Amino acid sequence: MPDQSIPQSLPESRTPVDGAEGASPAAPSPAKGSEGLTRRRLLGTAGATGLALGAAGGAVGYAAAPSQATPLSSIGADEAMFHVKHQPGITQGLQARGHLVAFDLAAGAGRKEAAALLRRWSETARRLMAGEAAATDDTDIARDAGPSSLTVTFGFGNSFFIRTGLEKQRPVALDPLPDFSSDHLDKTRSNGDLWVQIGANDALVAFHALRAIQKDAGRAAKVRWQMNGFNRTPGATAHPMTARNLMGQLDGTRNPKPADADFDQRIFVPADSPKDPAWMADGSYAVVRRIRMLLDDWEKLSVTAQEQVIGRRKSDGAALSGGTETTAMDLEKTDANGDLVVPLNAHARITRPDQNGGAAMLRRPFSYHDGIDPDGAPDAGLLFVCWQADPLRGFVTVQRKLDRGDALSKYIRHEASGLFAVPGGAAEGEYVGQRLLEA
């Protein structure tokens, strides 16, 4: 993986030409007068050749770069694919900017309207992820940017199946989550018929996608809730490393990895699943939690006390039992006084898969900060998103264990929640959810 902090020229192969590899065969023909130049194509050409258009009669196509423009950096040029086995936005690395938004279908809207909406959304996501403009009424927000690792992911909530008359196709895994002792949930910011996750490594690219998705909803659906998040920008550190959350802790050390032999088994629904409907093949279940961090209380603790709460060193994420970040935690190690080095109620001890019957989930969160309360406390924390093949075995198992004595629980508060069925990726010529809505 190249150091993303070093600008790199856009590879010549990323400038698609008609019939060349990288050009999307599903893309509609350019409008008359555009001369076939999409934002993705023009940016690539401009970066490679210094092409400048529009000196006479205005800019041609979606974007033009000045003759001395610096080629796109690797961050701007990075592109995620839309037509893949599993929807984008699940296994990709953490993105610098994210938006989570839930929609409810409008009164009177049902299966037909939902299918038309998912068709529009899928086409818009495909175009924007490729660095192209929206098909209609593009806002020009991302005019000068490349794809910037944009991903758009779609899911269905429990209520979606009632609204569309598809109750018989609703997965059992979408049964409502149980109540937990740390819950202080705002129902107006929880659940929803439809859920969209947007991530990108550029804030304007992410907002551009959010605005396009909102506009595409039209009269078919309205926003129920929306949350904005962020992570460290790729390339901001001297070398790739596990991200830190707003408590300053490395967060994601023991995340399952695609190279693990049982990764797909834990994260994705198999095609022959005996308990999931066929349309969920290659999909996953997303649990979304808005977790407020009580930072004023947390920051009063000494670093040593914080490390005791988590069970890991703050500096490098290594377990308190020693070694490096990736060294296996020794749960039985004691200090000179005979006390466990990793406390029994340490967060990292309680959440270990081997302490939860092998339960595991792929955590892919965003941090958030929504201003300062009247008492001066920051409204900040984690937009927790986790992925698993079975939320009852994954998230629920672990959260129940945390409920019974996690040292971290007094410093956090769960304020919103959602559970969504995220179908597999759309094949070429399909839209997300087509196997459900047109069955």
Disulfide bonds with the S-S distance in Angstrom:
none
